Amino acid sequence: MVSSAFLDAVFQPFSVLFKGKNFIRLLGGLGVTARIAAISVVLSIFFGFMFGAAMTVRFRPIKFLCRLYLEFMRIMPQMVLLFLAYFGLTYAFGISISGEAASVLVFTLWGTAEMGDLVRGALQSIPLHQYESGRAGGLTENQIFRFIIIPQTVRQLVPLSMNLITRMIKTTSLAVFAGVTEVVKTGQQIIESNRISVPSAAIAVYSTIFFMYFAVCWPLSFIAGKIEKRQRKS
């Protein structure tokens, strides 16, 4: 039989979740994370479509600038960008923004680059005969783009964009370095305030945070996989 001492050792860390409003605080932190991620995702999709379309133009200076922006966003760590936005804007231009605003700014800039590259790939994968068929049918360039190109582009982007969204949700944990009290920061506060009474509180807190992220990200990954399988069959 399992001894009571063993059970106490296993379940004691989780008692911290039920002290006061600790679990409610974690849910509140998750809400902050979700808000940052949601705003960043919506803005990234909007600007990403424009950026992706700009990457397909034949004007070389525009293509060069777009490629430069994309590579810069991919090479530069998000944490460094976050520090530049949160601290750099204040020191360089006297612009003071909140940690949450700095996080949204950085994640939107990064998400726009990644989404734009997905849009570019989807646009360039559409065969030329789709354009030619539209012109042969008497459609204008705007009508071809609206009724033929955009629907096919969106169809390809849905599973890919969901994978990007899950990455953005997980990356929002970096907002803690800008002083944002999101779910990870809240967890650290709970651990610190209970480090004497419950020394092993980190096990319970970080396990709970893991399952919170899993509960948010897994459905998106599951739906993306289903959509990809359906598209392969069709």
C-alpha positions in Angstrom: 0.0 0.0 0.0 1.1 3.6 -0.6 2.1 5.3 2.6 0.4 8.5 3.7 3.8 10.2 3.8 4.3 9.5 0.1 0.8 10.8 -0.7 1.5 13.9 1.4 4.7 14.5 -0.5 2.9 14.1 -3.9 -0.1 16.2 -3.1 1.3 18.8 -0.8 2.7 21.0 -3.7 -0.8 21.3 -5.1 -2.3 22.6 -1.9 -0.8 25.9 -2.8 -3.3 26.2 -5.7 -6.2 26.2 -3.2 -4.8 28.7 -0.8 -6.6 32.0 -1.0 -7.3 33.0 -4.6 -4.1 31.5 -6.1 -5.9 29.5 -8.8 -8.2 32.4 -9.6 -5.0 34.5 -10.0 -3.5 32.0 -12.4 -6.7 32.1 -14.4 -6.5 35.9 -14.4 -2.9 35.7 -15.6 -4.0 33.3 -18.4 -6.6 35.9 -19.4 -3.8 38.5 -19.8 -1.8 36.1 -21.9 -4.9 35.3 -24.0 -5.6 39.0 -24.5 -2.0 39.8 -25.6 -2.1 36.8 -27.9 -5.5 37.6 -29.4 -4.7 41.2 -30.2 -1.3 40.2 -31.7 -2.8 37.5 -33.8 -5.6 39.7 -35.2 -3.2 42.5 -36.1 -0.6 40.0 -37.5 -3.2 38.4 -39.8 -4.4 41.8 -41.1 -0.9 43.2 -41.7 0.4 39.8 -42.7 -1.9 39.7 -45.7 -0.7 43.1 -46.9 2.9 42.2 -46.3 2.6 38.9 -48.1 1.0 40.6 -51.1 3.9 43.2 -51.1 6.4 40.3 -51.2 5.0 39.1 -54.5 5.4 42.3 -56.4 8.1 42.4 -59.1 9.5 45.8 -58.1 12.9 44.8 -56.7 13.4 47.6 -54.1 10.1 46.6 -52.4 11.0 42.9 -52.6 14.4 43.7 -51.1 12.9 45.7 -48.2 10.3 43.0 -47.5 13.0 40.3 -47.5 15.2 42.4 -45.2 12.3 42.9 -42.7 11.4 39.2 -42.8 15.0 38.1 -42.2 15.5 40.7 -39.4 12.4 39.5 -37.6 13.5 35.8 -37.9 17.1 36.4 -36.8 16.4 38.8 -33.9 15.2 37.0 -30.7 11.8 38.2 -29.6 13.2 38.8 -26.1 15.7 41.4 -27.5 13.0 43.0 -29.6 10.9 43.2 -26.4 13.6 45.0 -24.5 14.2 47.4 -27.4 10.5 48.2 -27.5 10.0 48.5 -23.7 13.2 50.2 -22.7 14.7 51.4 -26.0 11.7 53.6 -27.1 11.8 55.3 -23.7 15.5 56.1 -23.7 15.8 56.9 -27.4 12.6 58.9 -28.1 11.1 59.5 -24.6 8.1 57.3 -25.5 6.8 55.5 -22.5 4.6 52.5 -23.2 3.3 49.7 -20.9 4.7 46.3 -20.9 1.5 44.9 -22.4 1.6 47.4 -25.2 5.3 46.7 -25.9 4.5 42.9 -26.0 1.6 43.4 -28.5 3.9 45.6 -30.6 6.7 43.1 -30.7 4.5 40.0 -31.3 2.6 41.8 -34.0 5.8 42.8 -35.8 7.1 39.2 -35.6 3.7 37.7 -36.4 3.3 40.0 -39.5 6.6 38.8 -40.9 5.7 35.1 -40.4 2.2 35.5 -41.6 3.3 37.5 -44.6 5.7 34.7 -45.6 2.9 32.2 -45.4 0.7 34.5 -47.5 3.5 34.9 -50.1 4.0 31.1 -50.4 0.2 30.6 -50.8 -0.1 33.2 -53.5 2.9 32.0 -55.4 1.6 28.4 -55.3 -1.5 29.2 -57.2 -1.0 28.1 -60.9 -0.9 30.8 -63.5 -3.7 29.1 -65.5 -6.1 30.2 -62.7 -5.4 33.8 -63.6 -5.6 33.0 -67.3 -8.9 31.2 -66.9 -10.3 34.2 -65.1 -9.3 36.6 -67.8 -10.7 34.2 -70.5 -14.0 34.3 -68.6 -14.1 38.1 -68.8 -13.2 38.8 -65.2 -11.3 41.9 -64.2 -8.0 41.7 -62.2 -9.8 42.7 -59.0 -12.5 40.1 -59.6 -9.9 37.4 -60.3 -8.2 38.2 -57.1 -11.4 38.5 -55.1 -13.3 35.4 -56.3 -10.5 33.0 -57.4 -7.1 33.8 -55.8 -8.2 34.9 -52.2 -10.5 31.9 -51.5 -7.7 29.5 -52.6 -5.1 31.4 -50.6 -7.3 31.4 -47.4 -7.9 27.7 -47.9 -4.2 27.0 -47.8 -3.5 29.4 -45.0 -6.0 28.1 -42.4 -3.9 25.1 -41.1 -0.6 27.0 -41.5 -1.9 30.1 -39.7 -3.3 27.9 -36.8 0.2 26.5 -36.2 1.6 30.1 -36.2 -1.1 31.1 -33.7 -0.1 28.4 -31.3 3.5 29.5 -31.6 2.5 33.1 -30.8 0.4 32.0 -27.8 3.4 30.2 -26.4 5.8 33.1 -27.1 3.6 35.5 -25.1 5.3 34.0 -22.0 8.2 36.4 -22.8 6.0 39.3 -21.8 7.1 38.6 -18.2 10.4 40.3 -19.1 8.5 43.5 -19.8 6.9 43.5 -16.4 3.5 42.1 -17.6 1.7 40.1 -14.9 0.6 37.3 -17.2 0.2 33.6 -16.2 4.0 32.9 -15.8 4.6 36.0 -13.7 1.6 35.3 -11.6 2.9 31.7 -11.0 6.3 33.1 -10.0 4.6 35.4 -7.5 2.6 32.5 -6.0 5.8 30.4 -5.7 7.7 33.2 -4.1 5.0 34.0 -1.5 4.8 30.3 -0.5 8.5 29.3 -0.7 8.7 28.8 3.1 5.3 27.1 3.8 5.3 25.0 0.6 8.9 24.7 -0.7 7.8 22.5 -3.6 5.0 24.8 -4.8 6.9 25.3 -8.1 6.0 21.7 -9.1 2.3 22.4 -8.8 2.3 25.9 -10.2 4.3 25.2 -13.3 2.4 21.9 -14.0 -0.8 23.9 -13.8 0.6 26.5 -16.2 1.7 23.8 -18.6 -1.9 22.3 -18.7 -3.3 25.8 -19.2 -1.1 26.4 -22.2 -1.9 22.8 -23.4 -5.7 23.4 -23.1 -5.4 26.6 -25.2 -3.0 25.3 -27.9 -3.9 21.7 -28.3 -7.4 22.3 -29.8 -5.8 24.7 -32.4 -3.2 22.1 -33.3 -5.9 19.4 -33.5 -8.1 21.4 -35.8 -5.1 22.3 -38.0 -4.3 18.7 -38.4 -7.9 17.8 -39.3 -8.1 20.5 -41.9 -4.7 19.4 -43.4 -6.0 15.8 -43.7 -9.2 17.0 -45.3 -7.4 19.1 -47.8 -5.2 16.3 -48.8 -8.2 14.0 -49.5 -10.0 16.7 -51.5 
